Amino acid sequence: MIVLHRLGHEGGELSLNPDLIVTIEAHPDSVITLSTGTKMVVTETLEEITDAVRQWRVGILGAALKL
């Protein structure tokens, strides 16, 4: 899971399964569209989100290869 912050929810963190992400759009704010059709506006930038997803996947693959 990656940790994000919804826009307008001060201090509230949420954990998101990156496998649900279909698209990330950078308007002034980042809008994430999930495979469920839900859209989320978050405070993180497009680059921060993609880095978090990349790090999460590296961790998953690294753990799998150590079997």
Contacts in CASP RR format, 6 or more apart in sequence:
PFRMAT RR
TARGET T0000
AUTHOR 0000-0000-0000
METHOD contacts of the structure
MODEL  1
MIVLHRLGHEGGELSLNPDLIVTIEAHPDSVITLSTGTKMVVTETLEEIT
DAVRQWRVGILGAALKL
1 15 0 8 1.000
1 16 0 8 1.000
1 17 0 8 1.000
1 18 0 8 1.000
1 56 0 8 1.000
2 15 0 8 1.000
2 16 0 8 1.000
2 18 0 8 1.000
2 49 0 8 1.000
2 52 0 8 1.000
2 53 0 8 1.000
2 56 0 8 1.000
3 13 0 8 1.000
3 14 0 8 1.000
3 15 0 8 1.000
3 16 0 8 1.000
3 52 0 8 1.000
4 13 0 8 1.000
4 14 0 8 1.000
4 15 0 8 1.000
4 16 0 8 1.000
4 32 0 8 1.000
4 40 0 8 1.000
4 42 0 8 1.000
4 43 0 8 1.000
4 44 0 8 1.000
4 49 0 8 1.000
4 52 0 8 1.000
5 11 0 8 1.000
5 12 0 8 1.000
5 13 0 8 1.000
5 14 0 8 1.000
5 42 0 8 1.000
5 43 0 8 1.000
5 44 0 8 1.000
6 12 0 8 1.000
6 14 0 8 1.000
6 40 0 8 1.000
6 41 0 8 1.000
6 42 0 8 1.000
6 43 0 8 1.000
7 29 0 8 1.000
7 41 0 8 1.000
7 42 0 8 1.000
7 43 0 8 1.000
16 32 0 8 1.000
16 40 0 8 1.000
18 52 0 8 1.000
18 53 0 8 1.000
18 56 0 8 1.000
18 57 0 8 1.000
20 34 0 8 1.000
20 35 0 8 1.000
20 36 0 8 1.000
21 32 0 8 1.000
21 33 0 8 1.000
21 34 0 8 1.000
21 35 0 8 1.000
21 53 0 8 1.000
22 33 0 8 1.000
22 34 0 8 1.000
22 35 0 8 1.000
22 37 0 8 1.000
23 32 0 8 1.000
23 33 0 8 1.000
24 30 0 8 1.000
24 31 0 8 1.000
24 32 0 8 1.000
24 33 0 8 1.000
24 46 0 8 1.000
24 49 0 8 1.000
24 50 0 8 1.000
25 31 0 8 1.000
25 33 0 8 1.000
25 46 0 8 1.000
26 45 0 8 1.000
26 46 0 8 1.000
29 41 0 8 1.000
29 42 0 8 1.000
29 43 0 8 1.000
30 41 0 8 1.000
30 42 0 8 1.000
30 43 0 8 1.000
30 44 0 8 1.000
30 45 0 8 1.000
30 46 0 8 1.000
30 49 0 8 1.000
31 39 0 8 1.000
31 40 0 8 1.000
31 41 0 8 1.000
32 39 0 8 1.000
32 40 0 8 1.000
32 41 0 8 1.000
32 42 0 8 1.000
32 49 0 8 1.000
33 39 0 8 1.000
34 40 0 8 1.000
42 49 0 8 1.000
44 52 0 8 1.000
END
